[in-house]
Amino acid sequence: LCSLIPMVKTQAVYNAQKDACGSASFSVSVQPTPIPTSTSYGFNDLTAITTDNLGHIWVANGNGNSVTELNAKDGSLVQVLSASSYGFNQPWAITSDNLGHIWVANAYSNSVTELNAKDGSLVQIVE
């Protein structure tokens, strides 16, 4: 059964092979393109992470006052949403719902930002 798992160069497949087969013999070189950096991805004091049902990963960047959206298939950068447009002020927690929304709790402003998971657009800021 383990030999039927395809050798695709992704970390997720490597981890699945390792977990399913109990072996670390599946050597995979994983190098995303472009190579993520804290500057290009907006990472700064990562405080929370969530996924949605549209194939996105959302990361709250506490000290960066931003949220980073990644493509769940390959980890590539989709966009970085910044404080000035979204009211982020120390985003501390993040979650998604089944209706296509991303919810970000902002610690310093005692507010919650609601985003549209399809395009990252601002729905509302609840204070």
C-alpha positions in Angstrom: 0.0 0.0 0.0 2.8 2.4 0.8 4.3 2.0 -2.6 1.1 3.3 -4.2 1.5 6.7 -2.6 2.9 9.0 -5.4 6.3 10.6 -4.9 5.2 14.2 -5.3 7.6 16.9 -4.1 5.5 18.4 -1.4 6.0 18.4 2.4 2.3 17.2 2.9 2.8 14.1 0.8 6.1 13.3 2.4 4.5 13.6 5.9 1.6 11.4 4.8 3.9 8.8 3.5 6.0 8.9 6.7 2.9 8.7 8.9 1.2 6.0 6.9 4.2 3.8 6.4 6.1 4.4 9.6 9.3 5.1 7.7 11.3 8.2 7.0 12.8 6.6 3.9 10.8 8.9 1.6 13.4 11.5 0.9 11.8 14.6 -0.6 13.5 17.9 -1.3 11.0 20.6 -0.6 11.7 24.1 -1.9 8.7 26.4 -2.4 8.9 28.9 -5.2 9.4 31.7 -4.4 11.3 30.9 -1.2 9.3 32.4 1.6 10.9 35.1 3.7 9.5 37.0 6.6 9.6 40.2 4.4 7.7 38.8 1.4 5.2 36.9 3.5 4.6 39.6 6.1 5.5 37.2 9.0 6.1 39.0 12.2 5.3 37.3 15.6 2.9 34.7 14.3 0.1 34.4 16.7 -2.5 32.1 15.0 -3.3 30.1 11.9 -6.5 28.7 10.3 -7.7 27.2 7.1 -10.9 27.8 5.1 -12.9 25.4 2.8 -11.7 27.3 -0.3 -8.1 26.1 -0.2 -6.5 28.9 1.8 -4.3 29.1 4.9 -4.6 32.3 6.9 -1.9 33.5 9.3 -2.3 36.2 11.9 0.9 38.3 12.3 0.7 39.9 15.8 3.5 42.4 15.6 3.1 42.9 11.9 -0.5 44.0 12.3 -1.4 42.0 9.2 -2.9 38.7 8.0 -1.1 36.6 5.4 -3.1 34.4 3.0 -1.4 31.4 1.5 -2.4 28.8 -1.1 -2.9 25.6 0.8 -1.9 23.5 -2.3 1.7 24.8 -2.5 2.2 27.3 0.3 2.6 30.2 -2.2 1.7 33.7 -1.2 -1.7 35.0 -2.2 -1.7 38.3 -0.4 -0.8 40.2 2.8 -3.6 42.2 4.3 -2.3 45.2 6.3 -3.5 47.1 9.3 -4.3 50.3 7.6 -7.0 48.8 5.4 -8.4 46.2 7.8 -8.2 47.7 11.3 -5.7 45.0 12.5 -4.1 46.0 15.8 -2.1 43.1 17.3 -4.2 40.3 15.5 -4.1 37.6 18.2 -6.5 34.9 17.0 -8.0 33.8 13.7 -10.7 31.4 12.6 -13.0 30.6 9.7 -16.7 29.7 9.5 -18.7 27.6 7.1 -20.2 30.7 5.4 -16.9 31.8 3.8 -15.7 34.3 6.4 -12.4 34.7 8.2 -12.6 36.2 11.7 -9.6 38.0 13.3 -9.5 39.0 16.9 -7.5 42.2 17.5 -6.0 42.2 21.0 -5.1 45.9 21.4 -8.2 47.5 19.8 -10.6 45.0 21.4 -12.2 44.5 18.0 -12.9 41.7 15.5 -12.3 42.0 11.8 -14.5 39.9 9.4 -13.1 39.1 6.0 -14.5 37.5 2.9 -12.5 34.3 2.4 -12.9 34.3 -1.4 -10.9 37.5 -2.0 -9.8 38.8 1.4 -12.0 41.9 1.2 -13.2 43.6 4.4 -16.8 42.7 5.4 -16.8 44.6 8.7 -15.0 45.6 11.9 -16.9 44.8 15.0 -15.9 46.9 18.1 
